[in-house]
């Protein structure tokens, strides 16, 4: 189904902020579809979800002509387009590296499955965890088998949830196993090998924006 | 130490993207300080951490005159300034709402303590968890005691890690207990009461930017 000659958006021309916004639009469209809404204008979409209408039009125009004059966007159609742009039109197979509390929580996070991500395996070093499974049934394997399993299970994305001191060696193992994209929850510095896309989630940044809000007078006194 | 008449940055004039960048600068300065670096130019800071020098200068200039011509920024000084701007010059007391895997992982997340956030309590409904504690020693209380405990423990921020179907009622309880800022990890729609700042972390968005990367040719075939 891929038409190589019509590809409009090489990843290096589209910033991560844009893809984050596309994800958010997709989330809004999901809600509209659930609410039975068939069409929506960029203006109404912006108002309902506290977004910017001009930004929506610009972001979407980059990938094609999705709006219909006088109608706006067809919710179902735009949703399918966005899923395709974001590469969500196929199942993506995900392994969670580290089966501690965070790893287990991520393996069972209900949002992932809903958007087409399939958590197929967890990996850990602890003998008492290997062979066990998460609450939702994701099996835990020995991290020494990562290379073998990553091939067998066709892992697309690794989610790292290991202690800071283990992060570098686990990342290197994942890359050696052929995993091309990593979502990293481990804090601390890390050297990113060539040929892999790593996205770090620093949970502290989110807390600090709340701290800023409180410091600027949100204290209610 | 607060000089109210010189306050330059009411929270509604500074976007969340800016505060997120300030957090990231702070993280970089921490690393520079650990590495023994005394001064750094915006240019060098940008190069070393893949940031934008003009953006750094603009973000910082908004809050004051921190750079020194011919020197750049004093790492220690700028770090203290940023901590103050972000409201991190005092301990912030955090409660985690929900003591499942995610709640427990967040309660024990080592990054929080390092930046001055103190996780003082978890709350849950499950009788077998109440009275227990997380691996790092955060006690778990009955969520019905949230109001009483939030006062006694002077909770500044609530971190919500409950199932989607419990999110709204737990948020309402937190607000009723006087918590003014919420970091929300629960997926799904939620009505935000007036007078509270809620920041939602949607872990799926991060995964989708990796999916986009893979879809655009990161597959390595």
Interface residues (C-beta under 8 A of the other chain):
Chain A: X7 X9 X10 X11 X14 X16 X19 X20 X22 X23 X24 X26 X27 X31 X85 X86 X87 X88 X92 X94 X100 X101 X102 X104 X105 X106 X108 X109 X110 X111 X112 X114 X115 X117 X135 X156 X157 X159 X161 X164 X178 X180 X181 X182 X183 X187 X189 X195 X197 X199 X201 X202 X203 X204 X205 X206 X207 X208 X209 X210 X211 X212 X213 X214 X215 X216 X217 X218 X219 X220
Chain B: X7 X9 X10 X11 X14 X16 X19 X20 X22 X23 X24 X26 X27 X31 X85 X86 X87 X88 X92 X94 X100 X101 X102 X104 X105 X106 X108 X109 X110 X111 X112 X114 X115 X117 X135 X156 X157 X159 X161 X164 X178 X180 X181 X182 X183 X187 X189 X195 X197 X199 X201 X202 X203 X204 X205 X206 X207 X208 X209 X210 X211 X212 X213 X214 X215 X216 X217 X218 X219 X220
